[in-house]
Amino acid sequence: MEDLMKFLPYVLMIGVFYFLMIRPQQKRAKAEREFENQLKVGDRIITKSGIHGKIAELAEKTIVIETMSGKLKMERSSISMEMSAKMNEVAVTKK
């Protein structure tokens, strides 16, 4: 019993670390993967670097976005989930 009490603080520390750090990060990564999989041609997006555009073509890992200056080929992971959602939310409320 005494040995168990020695390791209890370490077990609790690992548990707290998991629930405060690891689990939220896993949820966020899952949400981003779902967002990337739900993209379709014609969606308006913002990249993580701040480029605004509309999806012109989709491939497995890349997309082609159409901007005012032409078309750009990028990785799907470069799309900002939060900024794209905010932009589309504002566009819906303005209509």
Distance bins in CASP14 RR format, pairs under 12 A and 6 or more apart:
PFRMAT RR
TARGET T0000
AUTHOR 0000-0000-0000
RMODE 2
METHOD distances of the structure
MODEL  1
1 7 0 0 0 0 0 1 0 0 0 0 0
1 8 0 0 0 0 0 1 0 0 0 0 0
2 8 0 0 0 0 0 1 0 0 0 0 0
4 10 0 0 0 0 0 1 0 0 0 0 0
4 11 0 0 0 0 1 0 0 0 0 0 0
5 11 0 0 0 0 0 1 0 0 0 0 0
5 12 0 0 0 0 0 1 0 0 0 0 0
7 13 0 0 0 0 0 1 0 0 0 0 0
7 14 0 0 0 0 0 1 0 0 0 0 0
8 14 0 0 0 0 0 1 0 0 0 0 0
8 15 0 0 0 0 0 1 0 0 0 0 0
9 15 0 0 0 0 0 1 0 0 0 0 0
9 16 0 0 0 0 0 1 0 0 0 0 0
10 16 0 0 0 0 0 1 0 0 0 0 0
10 17 0 0 0 0 0 1 0 0 0 0 0
11 17 0 0 0 0 0 1 0 0 0 0 0
11 18 0 0 0 0 0 1 0 0 0 0 0
12 18 0 0 0 0 0 1 0 0 0 0 0
12 19 0 0 0 0 0 1 0 0 0 0 0
13 19 0 0 0 0 0 1 0 0 0 0 0
13 20 0 0 0 0 0 1 0 0 0 0 0
13 21 0 0 0 0 0 1 0 0 0 0 0
14 20 0 0 0 0 0 1 0 0 0 0 0
14 21 0 0 0 0 0 1 0 0 0 0 0
14 22 0 0 0 0 1 0 0 0 0 0 0
15 21 0 0 0 0 1 0 0 0 0 0 0
15 22 0 0 0 0 1 0 0 0 0 0 0
15 23 0 0 0 0 1 0 0 0 0 0 0
16 22 0 0 0 0 0 1 0 0 0 0 0
16 23 0 0 0 0 0 1 0 0 0 0 0
17 23 0 0 0 0 1 0 0 0 0 0 0
17 24 0 0 0 0 0 1 0 0 0 0 0
17 25 0 0 0 0 0 1 0 0 0 0 0
18 24 0 0 0 0 0 1 0 0 0 0 0
18 25 0 0 0 0 0 1 0 0 0 0 0
18 26 0 0 0 0 1 0 0 0 0 0 0
19 25 0 0 0 0 0 1 0 0 0 0 0
19 26 0 0 0 0 0 1 0 0 0 0 0
19 27 0 0 0 0 0 1 0 0 0 0 0
21 27 0 0 0 0 0 1 0 0 0 0 0
21 28 0 0 0 0 0 1 0 0 0 0 0
22 28 0 0 0 0 0 1 0 0 0 0 0
22 29 0 0 0 0 0 1 0 0 0 0 0
23 29 0 0 0 0 0 1 0 0 0 0 0
23 30 0 0 0 0 0 1 0 0 0 0 0
24 30 0 0 0 0 0 1 0 0 0 0 0
24 31 0 0 0 0 0 1 0 0 0 0 0
25 31 0 0 0 0 0 1 0 0 0 0 0
25 32 0 0 0 0 0 1 0 0 0 0 0
26 32 0 0 0 0 0 1 0 0 0 0 0
26 33 0 0 0 0 0 1 0 0 0 0 0
27 33 0 0 0 0 0 1 0 0 0 0 0
27 34 0 0 0 0 0 1 0 0 0 0 0
28 34 0 0 0 0 0 1 0 0 0 0 0
28 35 0 0 0 0 0 1 0 0 0 0 0
28 81 0 0 0 0 1 0 0 0 0 0 0
28 82 0 0 0 0 0 1 0 0 0 0 0
29 35 0 0 0 0 0 1 0 0 0 0 0
29 36 0 0 0 0 0 1 0 0 0 0 0
29 77 0 0 0 0 0 1 0 0 0 0 0
29 81 0 0 0 0 0 1 0 0 0 0 0
30 36 0 0 0 0 0 1 0 0 0 0 0
30 37 0 0 0 0 0 1 0 0 0 0 0
30 81 0 0 0 0 0 1 0 0 0 0 0
31 37 0 0 0 0 0 1 0 0 0 0 0
31 38 0 0 0 0 0 1 0 0 0 0 0
31 81 1 0 0 1 0 0 0 0 0 0 0
31 82 0 0 0 0 0 1 0 0 0 0 0
31 85 0 0 0 0 0 1 0 0 0 0 0
32 38 0 0 0 0 0 1 0 0 0 0 0
32 39 0 0 0 0 0 1 0 0 0 0 0
32 48 0 0 0 0 0 1 0 0 0 0 0
32 76 0 0 0 0 1 0 0 0 0 0 0
32 77 1 0 0 1 0 0 0 0 0 0 0
32 78 0 0 0 0 0 1 0 0 0 0 0
32 79 0 0 0 0 1 0 0 0 0 0 0
32 80 0 0 0 0 1 0 0 0 0 0 0
32 81 1 0 1 0 0 0 0 0 0 0 0
32 82 0 0 0 0 1 0 0 0 0 0 0
32 84 0 0 0 0 0 1 0 0 0 0 0
32 85 0 0 0 0 0 1 0 0 0 0 0
33 39 0 0 0 0 0 1 0 0 0 0 0
33 76 0 0 0 0 1 0 0 0 0 0 0
33 77 0 0 0 0 1 0 0 0 0 0 0
33 79 0 0 0 0 0 1 0 0 0 0 0
33 81 0 0 0 0 1 0 0 0 0 0 0
34 81 0 0 0 0 1 0 0 0 0 0 0
35 43 0 0 0 0 0 1 0 0 0 0 0
35 45 0 0 0 0 1 0 0 0 0 0 0
35 76 0 0 0 0 1 0 0 0 0 0 0
35 77 0 0 0 0 0 1 0 0 0 0 0
35 79 1 0 0 1 0 0 0 0 0 0 0
35 80 0 0 0 0 1 0 0 0 0 0 0
35 81 1 0 1 0 0 0 0 0 0 0 0
35 82 0 0 0 0 1 0 0 0 0 0 0
35 83 0 0 0 0 0 1 0 0 0 0 0
35 84 1 0 0 1 0 0 0 0 0 0 0
35 85 0 0 0 0 1 0 0 0 0 0 0
35 88 0 0 0 0 0 1 0 0 0 0 0
36 43 0 0 0 0 0 1 0 0 0 0 0
36 45 0 0 0 0 0 1 0 0 0 0 0
36 55 0 0 0 0 0 1 0 0 0 0 0
36 58 0 0 0 0 0 1 0 0 0 0 0
36 59 0 0 0 0 0 1 0 0 0 0 0
36 60 0 0 0 0 0 1 0 0 0 0 0
36 61 0 0 0 0 1 0 0 0 0 0 0
36 62 0 0 0 0 0 1 0 0 0 0 0
36 63 0 0 0 0 1 0 0 0 0 0 0
36 74 0 0 0 0 0 1 0 0 0 0 0
36 75 0 0 0 0 1 0 0 0 0 0 0
36 76 1 0 1 0 0 0 0 0 0 0 0
36 77 1 0 0 1 0 0 0 0 0 0 0
36 78 0 0 0 0 0 1 0 0 0 0 0
36 79 1 0 0 1 0 0 0 0 0 0 0
36 80 0 0 0 0 0 1 0 0 0 0 0
36 81 0 0 0 0 1 0 0 0 0 0 0
36 84 0 0 0 0 0 1 0 0 0 0 0
37 58 0 0 0 0 0 1 0 0 0 0 0
37 60 0 0 0 0 0 1 0 0 0 0 0
37 61 0 0 0 0 0 1 0 0 0 0 0
37 76 0 0 0 0 1 0 0 0 0 0 0
37 77 0 0 0 0 0 1 0 0 0 0 0
37 79 0 0 0 0 0 1 0 0 0 0 0
37 81 0 0 0 0 0 1 0 0 0 0 0
38 45 0 0 0 0 0 1 0 0 0 0 0
38 55 0 0 0 0 0 1 0 0 0 0 0
38 58 0 0 0 0 0 1 0 0 0 0 0
38 76 0 0 0 0 0 1 0 0 0 0 0
38 79 0 0 0 0 0 1 0 0 0 0 0
38 81 0 0 0 0 0 1 0 0 0 0 0
38 84 0 0 0 0 0 1 0 0 0 0 0
38 85 0 0 0 0 0 1 0 0 0 0 0
38 88 0 0 0 0 0 1 0 0 0 0 0
39 45 1 0 0 1 0 0 0 0 0 0 0
39 54 0 0 0 0 0 1 0 0 0 0 0
39 55 1 0 0 1 0 0 0 0 0 0 0
39 56 0 0 0 0 0 1 0 0 0 0 0
39 57 0 0 0 0 0 1 0 0 0 0 0
39 58 1 0 0 1 0 0 0 0 0 0 0
39 59 0 0 0 0 0 1 0 0 0 0 0
39 60 0 0 0 0 0 1 0 0 0 0 0
39 62 0 0 0 0 0 1 0 0 0 0 0
39 63 1 0 0 1 0 0 0 0 0 0 0
39 64 0 0 0 0 0 1 0 0 0 0 0
39 65 0 0 0 0 0 1 0 0 0 0 0
39 74 0 0 0 0 0 1 0 0 0 0 0
39 76 1 0 0 1 0 0 0 0 0 0 0
39 77 0 0 0 0 0 1 0 0 0 0 0
39 78 0 0 0 0 0 1 0 0 0 0 0
39 79 1 0 0 1 0 0 0 0 0 0 0
39 81 0 0 0 0 0 1 0 0 0 0 0
39 84 0 0 0 0 1 0 0 0 0 0 0
39 85 0 0 0 0 0 1 0 0 0 0 0
39 88 0 0 0 0 0 1 0 0 0 0 0
40 54 0 0 0 0 0 1 0 0 0 0 0
40 55 1 0 0 1 0 0 0 0 0 0 0
40 56 0 0 0 0 0 1 0 0 0 0 0
40 57 0 0 0 0 0 1 0 0 0 0 0
40 58 1 0 0 1 0 0 0 0 0 0 0
40 63 0 0 0 0 0 1 0 0 0 0 0
41 54 0 0 0 0 1 0 0 0 0 0 0
41 55 1 0 1 0 0 0 0 0 0 0 0
41 56 1 0 0 1 0 0 0 0 0 0 0
41 57 1 0 0 1 0 0 0 0 0 0 0
41 58 1 0 0 1 0 0 0 0 0 0 0
41 59 0 0 0 0 0 1 0 0 0 0 0
41 63 0 0 0 0 1 0 0 0 0 0 0
41 64 0 0 0 0 1 0 0 0 0 0 0
41 65 0 0 0 0 0 1 0 0 0 0 0
41 66 0 0 0 0 0 1 0 0 0 0 0
42 53 0 0 0 0 1 0 0 0 0 0 0
42 54 1 0 1 0 0 0 0 0 0 0 0
42 55 1 0 1 0 0 0 0 0 0 0 0
42 56 1 0 0 1 0 0 0 0 0 0 0
42 57 0 0 0 0 0 1 0 0 0 0 0
42 58 0 0 0 0 1 0 0 0 0 0 0
42 63 0 0 0 0 0 1 0 0 0 0 0
42 64 0 0 0 0 0 1 0 0 0 0 0
42 65 0 0 0 0 1 0 0 0 0 0 0
42 66 0 0 0 0 1 0 0 0 0 0 0
42 88 0 0 0 0 0 1 0 0 0 0 0
43 52 0 0 0 0 0 1 0 0 0 0 0
43 53 0 0 0 0 1 0 0 0 0 0 0
43 54 1 0 0 1 0 0 0 0 0 0 0
43 55 1 0 1 0 0 0 0 0 0 0 0
43 56 0 0 0 0 0 1 0 0 0 0 0
43 57 0 0 0 0 0 1 0 0 0 0 0
43 58 0 0 0 0 1 0 0 0 0 0 0
43 63 0 0 0 0 1 0 0 0 0 0 0
43 65 0 0 0 0 1 0 0 0 0 0 0
43 66 0 0 0 0 0 1 0 0 0 0 0
43 76 0 0 0 0 0 1 0 0 0 0 0
43 79 0 0 0 0 1 0 0 0 0 0 0
43 81 0 0 0 0 0 1 0 0 0 0 0
43 84 1 0 0 1 0 0 0 0 0 0 0
43 85 0 0 0 0 0 1 0 0 0 0 0
43 87 0 0 0 0 0 1 0 0 0 0 0
43 88 1 0 0 1 0 0 0 0 0 0 0
43 91 0 0 0 0 0 1 0 0 0 0 0
44 51 0 0 0 0 0 1 0 0 0 0 0
44 52 1 0 0 1 0 0 0 0 0 0 0
44 53 1 0 0 1 0 0 0 0 0 0 0
44 54 1 0 1 0 0 0 0 0 0 0 0
44 55 0 0 0 0 1 0 0 0 0 0 0
44 56 0 0 0 0 0 1 0 0 0 0 0
44 65 0 0 0 0 1 0 0 0 0 0 0
44 66 0 0 0 0 0 1 0 0 0 0 0
44 67 0 0 0 0 0 1 0 0 0 0 0
44 79 0 0 0 0 0 1 0 0 0 0 0
44 83 0 0 0 0 0 1 0 0 0 0 0
44 84 1 0 0 1 0 0 0 0 0 0 0
44 85 0 0 0 0 0 1 0 0 0 0 0
44 86 0 0 0 0 0 1 0 0 0 0 0
44 87 1 0 0 1 0 0 0 0 0 0 0
44 88 1 0 0 1 0 0 0 0 0 0 0
44 89 0 0 0 0 0 1 0 0 0 0 0
44 90 0 0 0 0 0 1 0 0 0 0 0
44 91 1 0 0 1 0 0 0 0 0 0 0
44 92 0 0 0 0 0 1 0 0 0 0 0
45 51 0 0 0 0 1 0 0 0 0 0 0
45 52 1 0 0 1 0 0 0 0 0 0 0
45 53 1 0 1 0 0 0 0 0 0 0 0
45 54 1 0 0 1 0 0 0 0 0 0 0
45 55 1 0 0 1 0 0 0 0 0 0 0
45 56 0 0 0 0 0 1 0 0 0 0 0
45 58 0 0 0 0 0 1 0 0 0 0 0
45 63 0 0 0 0 1 0 0 0 0 0 0
45 64 0 0 0 0 0 1 0 0 0 0 0
45 65 1 0 0 1 0 0 0 0 0 0 0
45 66 0 0 0 0 0 1 0 0 0 0 0
45 67 0 0 0 0 0 1 0 0 0 0 0
45 72 0 0 0 0 0 1 0 0 0 0 0
45 74 0 0 0 0 1 0 0 0 0 0 0
45 76 0 0 0 0 0 1 0 0 0 0 0
45 78 0 0 0 0 1 0 0 0 0 0 0
45 79 1 0 1 0 0 0 0 0 0 0 0
45 80 1 0 0 1 0 0 0 0 0 0 0
45 81 0 0 0 0 1 0 0 0 0 0 0
45 82 0 0 0 0 0 1 0 0 0 0 0
45 83 0 0 0 0 1 0 0 0 0 0 0
45 84 1 0 1 0 0 0 0 0 0 0 0
45 85 0 0 0 0 1 0 0 0 0 0 0
45 86 0 0 0 0 0 1 0 0 0 0 0
45 87 1 0 0 1 0 0 0 0 0 0 0
45 88 0 0 0 0 1 0 0 0 0 0 0
45 91 0 0 0 0 0 1 0 0 0 0 0
46 52 1 0 1 0 0 0 0 0 0 0 0
46 53 1 0 0 1 0 0 0 0 0 0 0
46 54 0 0 0 0 0 1 0 0 0 0 0
46 55 0 0 0 0 0 1 0 0 0 0 0
46 65 0 0 0 0 1 0 0 0 0 0 0
46 67 0 0 0 0 0 1 0 0 0 0 0
46 74 0 0 0 0 0 1 0 0 0 0 0
46 78 0 0 0 0 0 1 0 0 0 0 0
46 79 1 0 0 1 0 0 0 0 0 0 0
46 80 1 0 1 0 0 0 0 0 0 0 0
46 81 0 0 0 0 1 0 0 0 0 0 0
46 82 0 0 0 0 1 0 0 0 0 0 0
46 83 1 0 1 0 0 0 0 0 0 0 0
46 84 1 0 1 0 0 0 0 0 0 0 0
46 85 0 0 0 0 1 0 0 0 0 0 0
46 86 0 0 0 0 1 0 0 0 0 0 0
46 87 1 0 1 0 0 0 0 0 0 0 0
46 88 0 0 0 0 1 0 0 0 0 0 0
46 90 0 0 0 0 0 1 0 0 0 0 0
46 91 0 0 0 0 0 1 0 0 0 0 0
47 53 0 0 0 0 1 0 0 0 0 0 0
47 55 0 0 0 0 0 1 0 0 0 0 0
47 63 0 0 0 0 1 0 0 0 0 0 0
47 65 1 0 0 1 0 0 0 0 0 0 0
47 67 0 0 0 0 1 0 0 0 0 0 0
47 72 0 0 0 0 1 0 0 0 0 0 0
47 73 0 0 0 0 0 1 0 0 0 0 0
47 74 1 0 0 1 0 0 0 0 0 0 0
47 75 0 0 0 0 1 0 0 0 0 0 0
47 76 0 0 0 0 0 1 0 0 0 0 0
47 77 0 0 0 0 0 1 0 0 0 0 0
47 78 1 0 1 0 0 0 0 0 0 0 0
47 79 1 0 1 0 0 0 0 0 0 0 0
47 80 1 0 0 1 0 0 0 0 0 0 0
47 81 0 0 0 0 0 1 0 0 0 0 0
47 82 0 0 0 0 0 1 0 0 0 0 0
47 83 0 0 0 0 1 0 0 0 0 0 0
47 84 0 0 0 0 1 0 0 0 0 0 0
47 87 0 0 0 0 0 1 0 0 0 0 0
48 74 0 0 0 0 1 0 0 0 0 0 0
48 75 0 0 0 0 0 1 0 0 0 0 0
48 76 0 0 0 0 0 1 0 0 0 0 0
48 77 0 0 0 0 1 0 0 0 0 0 0
48 78 1 0 1 0 0 0 0 0 0 0 0
48 79 1 0 0 1 0 0 0 0 0 0 0
48 80 1 0 1 0 0 0 0 0 0 0 0
48 81 0 0 0 0 1 0 0 0 0 0 0
48 82 0 0 0 0 1 0 0 0 0 0 0
48 83 1 0 0 1 0 0 0 0 0 0 0
48 84 0 0 0 0 0 1 0 0 0 0 0
49 65 0 0 0 0 0 1 0 0 0 0 0
49 67 0 0 0 0 0 1 0 0 0 0 0
49 72 0 0 0 0 0 1 0 0 0 0 0
49 74 0 0 0 0 1 0 0 0 0 0 0
49 75 0 0 0 0 0 1 0 0 0 0 0
49 78 1 0 0 1 0 0 0 0 0 0 0
49 79 0 0 0 0 0 1 0 0 0 0 0
49 80 0 0 0 0 1 0 0 0 0 0 0
49 83 0 0 0 0 0 1 0 0 0 0 0
50 65 0 0 0 0 0 1 0 0 0 0 0
50 67 0 0 0 0 0 1 0 0 0 0 0
50 72 0 0 0 0 0 1 0 0 0 0 0
50 74 0 0 0 0 0 1 0 0 0 0 0
50 78 0 0 0 0 1 0 0 0 0 0 0
50 79 0 0 0 0 0 1 0 0 0 0 0
50 80 1 0 0 1 0 0 0 0 0 0 0
50 82 0 0 0 0 0 1 0 0 0 0 0
50 83 1 0 0 1 0 0 0 0 0 0 0
50 84 0 0 0 0 0 1 0 0 0 0 0
50 87 0 0 0 0 0 1 0 0 0 0 0
51 63 0 0 0 0 0 1 0 0 0 0 0
51 65 1 0 0 1 0 0 0 0 0 0 0
51 66 0 0 0 0 0 1 0 0 0 0 0
51 67 1 0 0 1 0 0 0 0 0 0 0
51 68 0 0 0 0 0 1 0 0 0 0 0
51 69 0 0 0 0 1 0 0 0 0 0 0
51 70 0 0 0 0 0 1 0 0 0 0 0
51 71 0 0 0 0 0 1 0 0 0 0 0
51 72 1 0 0 1 0 0 0 0 0 0 0
51 74 0 0 0 0 1 0 0 0 0 0 0
51 78 0 0 0 0 1 0 0 0 0 0 0
51 79 0 0 0 0 1 0 0 0 0 0 0
51 80 0 0 0 0 1 0 0 0 0 0 0
51 83 0 0 0 0 0 1 0 0 0 0 0
51 84 0 0 0 0 0 1 0 0 0 0 0
51 87 0 0 0 0 0 1 0 0 0 0 0
52 65 0 0 0 0 1 0 0 0 0 0 0
52 66 0 0 0 0 0 1 0 0 0 0 0
52 67 1 0 0 1 0 0 0 0 0 0 0
52 68 0 0 0 0 1 0 0 0 0 0 0
52 69 0 0 0 0 0 1 0 0 0 0 0
52 72 0 0 0 0 0 1 0 0 0 0 0
52 79 0 0 0 0 0 1 0 0 0 0 0
52 80 0 0 0 0 0 1 0 0 0 0 0
52 83 0 0 0 0 1 0 0 0 0 0 0
52 84 0 0 0 0 1 0 0 0 0 0 0
52 86 0 0 0 0 0 1 0 0 0 0 0
52 87 1 0 0 1 0 0 0 0 0 0 0
52 88 0 0 0 0 0 1 0 0 0 0 0
52 91 0 0 0 0 0 1 0 0 0 0 0
53 63 0 0 0 0 0 1 0 0 0 0 0
53 64 0 0 0 0 0 1 0 0 0 0 0
53 65 1 0 1 0 0 0 0 0 0 0 0
53 66 1 0 0 1 0 0 0 0 0 0 0
53 67 1 0 1 0 0 0 0 0 0 0 0
53 68 0 0 0 0 1 0 0 0 0 0 0
53 69 0 0 0 0 0 1 0 0 0 0 0
53 70 0 0 0 0 1 0 0 0 0 0 0
53 71 0 0 0 0 1 0 0 0 0 0 0
53 72 0 0 0 0 1 0 0 0 0 0 0
53 74 0 0 0 0 0 1 0 0 0 0 0
53 79 0 0 0 0 0 1 0 0 0 0 0
53 80 0 0 0 0 0 1 0 0 0 0 0
53 83 0 0 0 0 0 1 0 0 0 0 0
53 84 0 0 0 0 1 0 0 0 0 0 0
53 87 0 0 0 0 1 0 0 0 0 0 0
53 88 0 0 0 0 0 1 0 0 0 0 0
54 63 0 0 0 0 0 1 0 0 0 0 0
54 64 0 0 0 0 0 1 0 0 0 0 0
54 65 1 0 0 1 0 0 0 0 0 0 0
54 66 1 0 1 0 0 0 0 0 0 0 0
54 67 0 0 0 0 1 0 0 0 0 0 0
54 68 0 0 0 0 0 1 0 0 0 0 0
54 70 0 0 0 0 0 1 0 0 0 0 0
54 71 0 0 0 0 0 1 0 0 0 0 0
54 72 0 0 0 0 0 1 0 0 0 0 0
54 79 0 0 0 0 0 1 0 0 0 0 0
54 84 0 0 0 0 0 1 0 0 0 0 0
54 87 0 0 0 0 0 1 0 0 0 0 0
54 88 0 0 0 0 0 1 0 0 0 0 0
54 91 0 0 0 0 0 1 0 0 0 0 0
55 62 0 0 0 0 0 1 0 0 0 0 0
55 63 1 0 1 0 0 0 0 0 0 0 0
55 64 1 0 0 1 0 0 0 0 0 0 0
55 65 1 0 1 0 0 0 0 0 0 0 0
55 66 1 0 0 1 0 0 0 0 0 0 0
55 67 0 0 0 0 0 1 0 0 0 0 0
55 71 0 0 0 0 0 1 0 0 0 0 0
55 72 0 0 0 0 0 1 0 0 0 0 0
55 73 0 0 0 0 0 1 0 0 0 0 0
55 74 0 0 0 0 0 1 0 0 0 0 0
55 76 0 0 0 0 1 0 0 0 0 0 0
55 79 0 0 0 0 1 0 0 0 0 0 0
55 84 0 0 0 0 0 1 0 0 0 0 0
56 62 0 0 0 0 0 1 0 0 0 0 0
56 63 0 0 0 0 1 0 0 0 0 0 0
56 64 1 0 1 0 0 0 0 0 0 0 0
56 65 1 0 0 1 0 0 0 0 0 0 0
56 66 1 0 1 0 0 0 0 0 0 0 0
56 67 0 0 0 0 1 0 0 0 0 0 0
56 70 0 0 0 0 1 0 0 0 0 0 0
56 71 1 0 1 0 0 0 0 0 0 0 0
56 72 0 0 0 0 1 0 0 0 0 0 0
56 73 0 0 0 0 1 0 0 0 0 0 0
56 74 0 0 0 0 0 1 0 0 0 0 0
57 63 1 0 0 1 0 0 0 0 0 0 0
57 64 1 1 0 0 0 0 0 0 0 0 0
57 65 0 0 0 0 1 0 0 0 0 0 0
57 66 0 0 0 0 1 0 0 0 0 0 0
57 71 0 0 0 0 1 0 0 0 0 0 0
57 72 0 0 0 0 0 1 0 0 0 0 0
57 73 0 0 0 0 1 0 0 0 0 0 0
57 74 0 0 0 0 0 1 0 0 0 0 0
57 76 0 0 0 0 0 1 0 0 0 0 0
58 64 1 0 0 1 0 0 0 0 0 0 0
58 65 0 0 0 0 0 1 0 0 0 0 0
58 73 0 0 0 0 0 1 0 0 0 0 0
58 74 0 0 0 0 0 1 0 0 0 0 0
58 76 0 0 0 0 1 0 0 0 0 0 0
58 79 0 0 0 0 0 1 0 0 0 0 0
59 73 0 0 0 0 1 0 0 0 0 0 0
59 74 0 0 0 0 0 1 0 0 0 0 0
59 75 0 0 0 0 0 1 0 0 0 0 0
59 76 0 0 0 0 1 0 0 0 0 0 0
60 75 0 0 0 0 0 1 0 0 0 0 0
60 76 0 0 0 0 1 0 0 0 0 0 0
61 73 0 0 0 0 0 1 0 0 0 0 0
61 74 0 0 0 0 0 1 0 0 0 0 0
61 75 1 0 0 1 0 0 0 0 0 0 0
61 76 1 0 1 0 0 0 0 0 0 0 0
61 77 0 0 0 0 1 0 0 0 0 0 0
61 78 0 0 0 0 0 1 0 0 0 0 0
62 71 0 0 0 0 0 1 0 0 0 0 0
62 72 0 0 0 0 0 1 0 0 0 0 0
62 73 1 0 1 0 0 0 0 0 0 0 0
62 74 1 0 0 1 0 0 0 0 0 0 0
62 75 1 0 1 0 0 0 0 0 0 0 0
62 76 1 0 0 1 0 0 0 0 0 0 0
62 77 0 0 0 0 1 0 0 0 0 0 0
62 78 0 0 0 0 1 0 0 0 0 0 0
62 79 0 0 0 0 0 1 0 0 0 0 0
63 71 0 0 0 0 0 1 0 0 0 0 0
63 72 0 0 0 0 1 0 0 0 0 0 0
63 73 1 0 0 1 0 0 0 0 0 0 0
63 74 1 0 1 0 0 0 0 0 0 0 0
63 75 1 0 0 1 0 0 0 0 0 0 0
63 76 1 0 1 0 0 0 0 0 0 0 0
63 77 0 0 0 0 1 0 0 0 0 0 0
63 78 0 0 0 0 1 0 0 0 0 0 0
63 79 1 0 0 1 0 0 0 0 0 0 0
63 84 0 0 0 0 0 1 0 0 0 0 0
64 70 0 0 0 0 1 0 0 0 0 0 0
64 71 1 0 1 0 0 0 0 0 0 0 0
64 72 1 0 0 1 0 0 0 0 0 0 0
64 73 1 0 1 0 0 0 0 0 0 0 0
64 74 1 0 0 1 0 0 0 0 0 0 0
64 75 0 0 0 0 0 1 0 0 0 0 0
64 76 0 0 0 0 0 1 0 0 0 0 0
65 71 1 0 0 1 0 0 0 0 0 0 0
65 72 1 0 1 0 0 0 0 0 0 0 0
65 73 0 0 0 0 1 0 0 0 0 0 0
65 74 1 0 0 1 0 0 0 0 0 0 0
65 75 0 0 0 0 0 1 0 0 0 0 0
65 76 0 0 0 0 0 1 0 0 0 0 0
65 78 0 0 0 0 1 0 0 0 0 0 0
65 79 0 0 0 0 1 0 0 0 0 0 0
65 84 0 0 0 0 0 1 0 0 0 0 0
66 72 0 0 0 0 1 0 0 0 0 0 0
66 73 0 0 0 0 0 1 0 0 0 0 0
66 74 0 0 0 0 0 1 0 0 0 0 0
67 73 0 0 0 0 0 1 0 0 0 0 0
67 74 0 0 0 0 0 1 0 0 0 0 0
72 78 0 0 0 0 1 0 0 0 0 0 0
72 79 0 0 0 0 0 1 0 0 0 0 0
74 80 0 0 0 0 0 1 0 0 0 0 0
76 84 0 0 0 0 0 1 0 0 0 0 0
78 84 0 0 0 0 0 1 0 0 0 0 0
79 85 0 0 0 0 0 1 0 0 0 0 0
79 87 0 0 0 0 0 1 0 0 0 0 0
79 88 0 0 0 0 0 1 0 0 0 0 0
80 86 0 0 0 0 1 0 0 0 0 0 0
80 87 0 0 0 0 1 0 0 0 0 0 0
80 88 0 0 0 0 0 1 0 0 0 0 0
81 87 0 0 0 0 0 1 0 0 0 0 0
81 88 0 0 0 0 0 1 0 0 0 0 0
82 88 0 0 0 0 0 1 0 0 0 0 0
82 89 0 0 0 0 0 1 0 0 0 0 0
83 89 0 0 0 0 0 1 0 0 0 0 0
83 90 0 0 0 0 0 1 0 0 0 0 0
84 90 0 0 0 0 0 1 0 0 0 0 0
84 91 0 0 0 0 0 1 0 0 0 0 0
85 91 0 0 0 0 0 1 0 0 0 0 0
85 92 0 0 0 0 0 1 0 0 0 0 0
86 92 0 0 0 0 0 1 0 0 0 0 0
86 93 0 0 0 0 0 1 0 0 0 0 0
87 93 0 0 0 0 0 1 0 0 0 0 0
87 94 0 0 0 0 0 1 0 0 0 0 0
88 94 0 0 0 0 0 1 0 0 0 0 0
88 95 0 0 0 0 0 1 0 0 0 0 0
89 95 0 0 0 0 0 1 0 0 0 0 0
END
